[in-house]
Amino acid sequence: MSEQITITVSSKVYRRILAQAKQSRTNVSDLLNGVVANAFVSDASAETPAQEKMLREVEAYKKMHAQLASQYAGQFVAIHNGQVVDHDADKDALFFRVKQNFPNEIVLQRQVLENPDPVLHFRSPRFQQL
């Protein structure tokens, strides 16, 4: 069972949500449902197989980071089954190739930065009752 709610966010926040949904290859509703669910679920066993696969790819990225930084600094890499399968300076070009070459597969796409665990800042949405 699900409930439908309406929230109001700024245009800037909405554009960032749309960009994240595009990057995650999901729709806005599913993305926000996951964000809200994760805010209230503390049980790590609630992870889906897809989430577990992505976490393994993130761990592979972290283990390979030193090598990736020397070889692909500033570029975007695609990691599938713990291996770099593609790279490009253009994030969109990489995205479309990965989508074409690995349809329906979990592939981590990340920019190789100096720090393998960059700090991300998220602003909390405000919920309004109508």
Buried (B, 14 or more C-beta within 10 A) or exposed (E): EEEEEEEEBEEEBEEBBEEBBBEEEBEEEEBBEBEBEEEEEEEEEEBEEEBEBBBBBBEBBEEBBEEBBEEBEEBBBBBBEEEBBBBBEEBEEBBEBBBEEBEEEBBBBBBBEEEBEEEEEEEEBEEEEE
